């Protein structure tokens, strides 16, 4: 996997200032990376760009 620390991470727009339950995402050549914003050194999930687009599309239908 590429060096994910070099990617620009973006926090969810639904994240509160208190740092509640939220995620961060970063786009890279190998796909889209997702991590827990409260544990940035923890595990990272990598999904394909197509899978991420499908998830975002489903979420935006709600």
Legacy VTK file of the C-alpha trace (Angstrom):
# vtk DataFile Version 3.0
C-alpha trace
ASCII
DATASET POLYDATA
POINTS 62 float
0.000 0.000 0.000
1.222 3.497 -0.701
2.355 5.806 2.079
-1.051 6.929 3.301
0.425 9.542 5.647
1.326 11.632 2.593
-2.310 11.871 1.444
-4.557 14.820 2.220
-7.135 13.614 4.720
-10.593 15.192 4.903
-12.870 14.928 7.927
-16.558 14.253 7.483
-18.693 17.385 7.218
-20.929 15.803 9.877
-18.096 15.836 12.434
-18.659 18.073 15.411
-16.101 20.338 17.030
-16.003 17.997 20.038
-14.448 15.218 17.936
-17.314 12.773 18.288
-17.813 9.779 16.060
-16.356 10.661 12.684
-14.193 9.415 9.876
-11.581 10.871 7.574
-11.076 9.971 3.935
-8.212 10.412 1.504
-8.106 9.689 -2.218
-5.044 8.015 -3.665
-3.920 6.172 -6.761
-4.662 2.840 -5.037
-8.211 3.816 -4.079
-9.977 5.676 -1.292
-8.683 5.351 2.260
-10.917 5.606 5.330
-9.825 5.919 8.972
-11.205 6.799 12.384
-10.363 10.441 13.050
-9.930 9.679 16.753
-7.268 7.060 15.992
-5.270 8.352 13.031
-2.447 5.881 13.711
-4.930 2.993 13.772
-6.104 0.756 10.940
-7.014 2.158 7.540
-9.624 0.706 5.211
-8.901 0.896 1.475
-11.734 0.595 -1.021
-11.819 0.984 -4.776
-12.937 4.281 -6.235
-15.961 2.506 -7.718
-16.967 1.079 -4.336
-16.605 4.497 -2.693
-18.707 6.139 -5.421
-21.377 3.495 -4.901
-21.436 4.092 -1.140
-21.643 7.866 -1.560
-24.405 7.423 -4.127
-26.433 5.251 -1.761
-25.912 7.656 1.138
-26.997 10.652 -0.916
-30.298 8.945 -1.792
-31.407 9.095 1.852
LINES 1 63
62 0 1 2 3 4 5 6 7 8 9 10 11 12 13 14 15 16 17 18 19 20 21 22 23 24 25 26 27 28 29 30 31 32 33 34 35 36 37 38 39 40 41 42 43 44 45 46 47 48 49 50 51 52 53 54 55 56 57 58 59 60 61
